[in-house]
């Protein structure tokens, strides 16, 4: 099992890693990327999403100051 700390030591992480760090579902992680709220790149022949760990941290910091849409 991969710890959150070891995940964030890598430059690029997967949507599964994002899901684990934020404790959200796969569909929620995918929605963050597709909406542009969490910047990501697609790589490889299957165009798999990768998120720079710094982008995830920036998203987390922005989230402290932005209210949820339904609040």
Long-range contacts (C-beta under 8 A, 24 or more apart in sequence): 7-53, 8-53, 8-56, 8-57, 9-53, 10-53, 11-52, 11-53, 12-50, 12-51, 12-52, 12-53, 13-50, 13-51, 13-52, 13-53, 13-56, 14-48, 14-49, 14-50, 14-51, 15-40, 15-49, 15-51, 17-51, 18-51, 18-56, 21-56, 22-60, 32-59
